[in-house]
């Protein structure tokens, strides 16, 4: 048991710096472990903090706990800041009040959930309810920016807040050497640098003449940036292409498959984001690219440089026009999440792939491979159903994929990561009162022909 709460002077220092801490503090595994080693945080507290979906909410949760964790909590926190190379925040907290000036009352905004309504904007009444003035509270609350007291919060400020409150800057947690050494032998080889090449094709704006029924995918630009950042941190060489016609997508994929660098890396990633139907996605010209052709392009016959290497696909697109309205769970909790909906699409299913045989070039037969193997593909929605997209934060599926990769890739193989993404998607629910999308649901899924566990071993390089 801790003797008592934090000293009052230390509470004041936390209050003075809370706004900057919420925005700039990186709550990573090393910082949490340092606080646990000093008995400031329990295991349960650490898990609660790291379970938060955004960097700012993790910071808020930690700063909320610290004043209750005894007189040593402040000095231990400052030490942890130094250990995690956040000296500027250490200096912020330890500078004298005279340098910082008198405490100034500011308007504080508590963490917001998903933006309400299918426009992605919050109504002022809701914001008014969440706003509370904090002059000498012992508990700091996060805010995106300091706002002078009595100043009204505009729609523009709220939109900025929502953009900033995203999981994009949460660092990918690193794999430990012990974990790598204990798992590398029974999993796919994954130690090249880069780990592989990654291709992201993101169609956001569609030709109004050639595809008048395909609306702009607002929020799609957030998705491709999220994917670029997370796979760059996972040590992939990422190429992003935006707004391609169906033929341009084919050419782009063909060029990607033929790159000689596939020979020296251990995997590849392909992300396709667009409007879609079951079995195909739309180019900006309204023409369809069949997904089966995409998978065929990477199979063992057509992309021999990637034979026996894992090939990872993520498809963010509708797979039909059916809206999943959900089913009431008996004694289930009330949820009021509020992402916006993706435009519903309709079309025909894709074509099957042709068969091909691989022959040896010498008299003695070689080991044969199946036509298609070592692939895993995550789909944002089930066959025949629509996918959901928030116009400010991007698609549900990409949001959850990004968060789970950043927090779990250090010690979880990709199939289990996709199960966790499914679980997180299952818990989400649309909030758009007065529209057909109110309380809508989504269910992601994945298919796999992987033959081993696929660990990404982030930020680990073996020493030879």
C-alpha positions in Angstrom: 0.0 0.0 0.0 1.2 3.5 -0.8 1.5 5.8 2.2 -0.4 8.8 0.8 -0.9 10.8 -2.4 1.5 12.9 -4.3 2.9 16.0 -2.7 0.9 19.1 -3.5 3.9 20.9 -5.3 4.3 17.9 -7.5 0.6 17.9 -8.3 0.9 21.5 -9.3 3.8 20.7 -11.6 1.8 18.0 -13.3 -1.2 20.4 -13.7 1.0 23.1 -15.2 2.5 20.7 -17.8 -0.6 18.5 -18.4 -1.6 20.1 -21.7 1.9 19.6 -23.2 2.3 16.1 -21.7 -1.0 14.9 -23.2 0.1 16.0 -26.7 3.9 15.0 -26.6 4.4 12.2 -24.0 5.2 8.9 -25.5 3.9 6.2 -23.2 5.8 3.1 -24.4 6.8 -0.2 -22.9 10.1 1.1 -21.5 8.4 4.0 -19.6 5.7 1.7 -18.2 8.3 -0.9 -17.1 10.3 1.8 -15.4 7.3 2.9 -13.3 6.4 -0.8 -12.6 10.0 -1.4 -11.4 9.6 1.5 -8.9 6.2 0.0 -7.7 4.4 3.1 -9.0 2.2 1.1 -11.3 0.6 -2.3 -10.8 0.4 -4.9 -13.6 -3.3 -4.2 -13.9 -2.7 -0.4 -14.2 -0.1 -0.9 -16.9 -2.4 -3.1 -18.9 -5.2 -0.6 -18.6 -3.0 2.2 -19.8 -1.6 0.3 -22.8 -5.1 -0.9 -23.8 -6.1 2.7 -24.7 -6.4 3.1 -28.4 -4.6 6.4 -28.9 -1.3 7.9 -27.7 -3.1 10.8 -26.1 -5.5 8.7 -24.2 -2.7 6.6 -22.8 -0.9 9.7 -21.7 -4.1 11.0 -20.1 -4.7 7.7 -18.3 -1.2 7.7 -16.9 -1.3 11.3 -15.7 -4.7 10.7 -14.1 -3.2 7.8 -12.1 0.1 9.4 -11.0 -1.2 11.8 -8.3 -2.8 8.8 -6.5 0.4 6.7 -6.5 2.3 8.1 -3.5 5.0 10.7 -2.8 7.6 8.9 -4.9 5.4 8.9 -8.1 6.6 12.3 -9.4 10.3 11.7 -9.0 9.9 8.2 -10.5 8.0 9.6 -13.5 10.7 12.2 -14.1 13.4 9.5 -14.0 11.4 7.5 -16.5 11.2 10.5 -18.8 15.0 10.7 -18.8 15.4 7.0 -19.4 13.1 7.2 -22.4 14.9 10.2 -23.9 12.0 12.6 -23.2 14.3 15.1 -21.4 12.3 18.1 -22.7 9.3 16.9 -20.7 11.4 16.2 -17.7 12.7 19.8 -17.9 9.1 21.1 -18.3 8.0 19.4 -15.0 11.1 20.3 -13.0 11.5 23.9 -13.9 10.6 26.4 -11.2 7.1 28.0 -11.1 8.7 31.4 -11.4 10.0 30.6 -14.9 6.7 29.1 -15.9 4.6 32.0 -14.6 1.5 31.9 -12.5 -1.0 29.1 -13.1 -3.5 30.3 -15.6 -7.1 28.9 -15.7 -7.7 27.1 -19.0 -10.6 25.4 -20.6 -10.2 21.7 -20.5 -11.7 19.2 -22.9 -12.0 15.5 -21.8 -11.1 12.7 -24.3 -13.7 12.5 -27.0 -15.0 9.3 -28.5 -15.9 8.9 -32.2 -17.2 11.9 -34.0 -21.0 11.9 -34.1 -23.3 11.9 -37.1 -22.4 10.9 -40.7 -20.9 14.2 -41.4 -18.0 13.6 -39.0 -18.7 16.7 -37.0 -19.7 17.1 -33.4 -22.7 19.2 -32.4 -22.1 22.0 -30.0 -24.5 20.7 -27.3 -22.4 17.6 -26.9 -19.2 19.5 -26.7 -20.7 21.9 -24.1 -21.6 18.9 -21.9 -18.0 17.5 -22.2 -16.4 20.9 -21.4 -15.5 21.7 -17.8 -13.5 24.5 -16.4 -10.5 23.4 -14.4 -8.8 26.0 -12.2 -7.3 24.1 -9.3 -8.3 20.5 -9.9 -5.9 17.7 -8.7 -6.7 15.7 -11.8 -5.4 16.8 -15.2 -7.5 16.2 -18.3 -6.2 16.2 -21.9 -6.8 19.0 -24.4 -5.5 19.5 -27.9 -4.5 23.1 -27.3 -4.7 25.6 -24.5 -7.8 27.8 -24.8 -8.3 31.0 -22.8 -11.0 30.8 -20.2 -14.5 31.8 -21.5 -13.5 31.3 -25.1 -16.1 29.3 -27.1 -14.9 26.1 -28.8 -15.6 26.3 -32.5 -16.3 23.6 -35.0 -12.8 24.2 -36.5 -11.2 23.6 -33.1 -13.2 20.4 -32.6 -12.2 19.0 -36.0 -8.6 19.7 -35.3 -8.9 17.9 -32.0 -10.3 14.8 -33.7 -7.6 14.8 -36.3 -4.9 15.1 -33.6 -6.5 12.4 -31.4 -5.4 9.5 -33.6 -3.3 6.4 -33.2 -0.9 7.4 -36.0 2.0 8.5 -33.8 1.9 5.6 -31.3 5.3 3.9 -31.6 5.5 0.3 -32.7 6.5 -1.7 -29.7 9.8 -3.5 -30.3 10.4 -7.2 -30.2 12.9 -8.4 -27.6 16.0 -10.5 -28.5 14.7 -13.3 -26.2 11.4 -13.5 -28.0 13.1 -13.5 -31.4 15.5 -16.3 -30.4 12.7 -18.4 -28.9 10.3 -18.1 -31.9 12.4 -17.6 -35.1 13.0 -21.3 -35.7 9.4 -22.4 -36.0 8.2 -19.3 -37.9 8.8 -17.7 -41.3 12.3 -16.3 -41.8 11.8 -12.6 -41.1 15.0 -10.8 -40.4 15.9 -9.0 -43.7 16.2 -5.3 -43.7 13.9 -4.1 -45.1 11.6 -6.9 -44.1 10.0 -6.6 -47.5 8.4 -4.3 -50.1 4.9 -2.9 -49.4 2.5 -1.5 -51.9 -0.4 0.8 -51.0 -3.0 1.7 -53.6 -5.6 4.1 -52.3 -8.4 5.5 -54.5 -10.0 8.5 -52.8 -11.3 10.7 -55.7 -13.2 9.1 -58.6 -13.8 10.5 -62.1 -17.2 12.2 -62.0 -17.8 11.6 -65.7 -16.6 8.0 -65.9 -17.8 6.9 -62.4 -20.7 9.3 -61.4 -22.0 6.9 -58.8 -18.8 6.6 -56.9 -18.5 9.3 -54.3 -15.1 10.5 -52.9 -13.9 8.3 -50.1 -13.4 11.0 -47.5 -11.0 9.8 -44.9 -9.3 7.5 -47.4 -6.2 9.8 -47.4 -5.9 9.2 -43.6 -5.9 5.4 -44.2 -3.0 5.4 -46.7 -0.9 7.6 -44.5 -1.6 5.4 -41.5 -0.5 2.4 -43.5 2.6 4.1 -44.8 3.7 5.0 -41.3 3.0 1.7 -39.6 4.7 -0.4 -42.3 7.6 1.9 -42.5 8.1 1.5 -38.7 7.8 -2.3 -39.2 10.8 -1.9 -41.6 9.0 -2.3 -45.0 10.0 -0.2 -48.0 6.6 1.4 -48.7 5.3 2.8 -52.0 1.9 4.6 -52.0 -0.1 5.3 -55.2 -3.3 7.2 -55.1 -6.3 7.5 -57.5 -5.5 5.0 -60.2 -7.7 3.7 -62.9 -8.3 -0.1 -63.1 -5.7 -0.4 -65.8 -3.2 1.7 -63.9 -3.7 -0.5 -60.9 -3.0 -3.6 -63.0 0.2 -2.0 -64.3 1.3 -0.9 -60.9 0.8 -4.4 -59.4 2.6 -6.1 -62.4 5.6 -3.7 -61.9 5.6 -4.4 -58.2 5.6 -8.2 -58.7 8.5 -8.0 -61.1 10.8 -6.0 -58.8 14.1 -7.9 -58.4 14.4 -6.7 -54.8 11.8 -9.4 -53.8 14.7 -11.9 -54.1 16.6 -10.5 -51.1 13.7 -9.7 -48.7 11.6 -12.0 -46.6 8.0 -11.0 -47.4 5.7 -8.5 -49.1 2.6 -6.5 -48.2 -0.1 -5.2 -50.6 -2.9 -2.9 -49.4 -5.8 -2.0 -51.7 -8.3 0.7 -50.6 -11.2 1.7 -52.8 -14.9 1.3 -53.4 -15.6 -2.3 -54.1 -17.9 -5.3 -54.7 -17.5 -8.9 -53.8 -14.4 -10.1 -55.6 -13.3 -6.8 -57.1 -12.4 -3.2 -56.4 -13.1 -0.1 -58.5 -10.5 2.0 -60.3 -11.1 5.8 -60.4 -12.6 5.3 -63.9 -15.4 3.1 -62.6 -13.9 -0.1 -64.0 -13.3 -3.2 -61.8 -10.1 -4.9 -60.9 -10.7 -8.5 -60.0 -9.0 -9.5 -56.7 -8.5 -13.1 -57.9 -6.2 -11.6 -60.6 -4.3 -9.8 -57.9 -3.7 -12.9 -55.9 -2.8 -14.9 -59.0 -0.1 -12.2 -59.8 1.6 -13.2 -56.5 1.3 -17.0 -56.7 4.2 -19.4 -57.0 4.0 -19.5 -60.8 3.7 -15.8 -61.5 6.0 -14.4 -58.8 8.7 -17.0 -58.3 10.9 -14.5 -56.3 8.4 -14.7 -53.5 8.0 -18.5 -53.4 7.9 -19.8 -49.8 7.8 -16.3 -48.5 4.7 -14.8 -46.8 2.6 -12.5 -48.9 0.2 -10.3 -46.9 -2.9 -8.5 -48.4 -5.3 -6.0 -46.8 -8.5 -5.1 -48.7 -10.4 -2.0 -47.5 -13.5 -2.0 -49.6 -17.1 -2.9 -49.6 -17.9 -6.5 -50.7 -21.6 -5.9 -51.5 -24.4 -3.5 -50.7 -26.0 -5.3 -47.7 -25.9 -3.2 -44.5 -25.2 -5.2 -41.3 -27.8 -3.9 -38.9 -26.6 -6.2 -36.1 -28.5 -8.3 -33.6 -29.4 -7.3 -30.1 -27.3 -9.1 -27.6 -29.1 -10.4 -24.6 -28.0 -8.5 -21.5 -25.3 -6.8 -23.7 -23.8 -3.4 -22.9 -25.0 -0.2 -24.4 -22.6 1.2 -27.0 -22.7 4.6 -28.7 -19.7 4.7 -31.0 -20.1 7.0 -34.0 -18.1 6.2 -37.1 -19.4 7.2 -40.5 -20.4 4.8 -43.2 -18.7 3.8 -46.5 -20.7 4.3 -49.7 -22.5 1.1 -50.7 -21.4 -0.4 -54.0 -22.9 -3.1 -56.2 -21.4 -5.3 -59.0 -20.5 -8.8 -60.1 -18.2 -11.3 -58.5 -14.7 -12.0 -59.8 -13.5 -14.7 -62.2 -11.6 -17.8 -61.2 -7.9 -18.2 -61.8 -6.4 -20.5 -64.5 -4.3 -23.5 -63.6 -0.6 -23.7 -64.2 2.1 -26.3 -63.8 5.7 -25.9 -62.7 8.2 -28.1 -64.5 11.8 -28.8 -63.7 14.5 -27.7 -66.2 16.6 -30.8 -65.6 15.8 -34.5 -65.9 15.4 -35.0 -62.1 12.0 -33.6 -60.9 12.1 -30.7 -58.5 10.0 -30.3 -55.3 6.6 -29.0 -56.4 4.6 -26.2 -54.8 0.9 -25.6 -54.8 -0.2 -23.0 -57.3 -1.0 -20.6 -54.5 0.4 -20.7 -50.9 1.9 -18.7 -48.1 -0.7 -15.9 -48.4 -2.9 -14.2 -45.8 -5.6 -11.6 -46.7 -7.6 -9.4 -44.3 -10.9 -8.1 -45.6 -12.7 -5.1 -44.0 -16.1 -6.7 -44.3 -17.8 -10.1 -44.9 -18.9 -11.2 -48.4 -21.9 -9.2 -49.6 -21.7 -6.5 -46.9 -20.6 -2.9 -46.7 -17.5 -1.5 -45.0 -17.5 1.4 -42.6 -15.4 4.6 -42.9 -15.1 7.6 -40.7 -14.6 10.8 -42.7 -12.2 12.2 -40.2 -10.3 9.2 -38.9 -10.4 6.8 -41.8 -11.8 3.3 -42.1 -12.7 1.2 -39.1 -10.7 -1.8 -40.3 -7.5 0.3 -41.0 -7.8 2.0 -37.7 -8.0 -1.2 -35.8 -5.3 -2.9 -37.9 -2.9 0.0 -37.3 -3.5 0.0 -33.5 -3.2 -3.8 -33.1 0.0 -4.0 -35.2 1.6 -1.2 -33.2 0.8 -2.8 -29.8 0.9 -6.5 -30.5 3.3 -7.2 -33.4 6.2 -7.5 -31.0 5.1 -10.9 -29.7 2.0 -11.9 -31.7 1.9 -13.7 -35.0 -0.1 -12.2 -37.8 -3.0 -14.7 -37.7 -3.6 -13.9 -34.1 -3.3 -10.2 -34.8 -6.1 -10.5 -37.4 -8.3 -12.4 -34.8 -7.8 -9.4 -32.4 -8.7 -7.0 -35.2 -11.9 -9.0 -35.8 -12.7 -8.8 -32.1 -12.2 -5.0 -32.0 -14.3 -4.5 -35.2 -17.1 -6.7 -33.7 -17.3 -4.3 -30.7 -17.8 -1.2 -32.9 -21.1 0.3 -33.7 -22.2 3.2 -35.9 -23.8 6.3 -34.5 -25.7 8.4 -37.1 -29.2 9.1 -35.7 -31.9 9.6 -38.3 -30.1 7.6 -41.0 -30.0 4.0 -42.2 -26.5 3.8 -40.8 -27.5 4.3 -37.2 -26.2 1.4 -35.0 -24.8 -0.3 -38.1 -22.2 -3.0 -37.6 -19.2 -4.4 -39.5 -17.4 -7.7 -39.3 -14.0 -8.1 -40.8 -12.5 -11.5 -41.7 -9.3 -13.0 -43.0 -8.3 -16.0 -45.1 -4.9 -17.7 -44.8 -2.8 -20.3 -46.6 0.2 -19.5 -44.3 2.2 -22.6 -43.5 4.1 -21.3 -40.5 3.6 -18.6 -37.8 4.3 -15.1 -39.3 6.0 -12.9 -36.7 7.1 -9.5 -37.9 9.8 -9.2 -35.2 9.6 -5.3 -35.2 12.8 -3.3 -34.7 14.9 -6.4 -34.2 18.0 -7.2 -36.2 20.0 -10.4 -35.5 23.7 -10.0 -34.8 25.9 -12.0 -37.1 
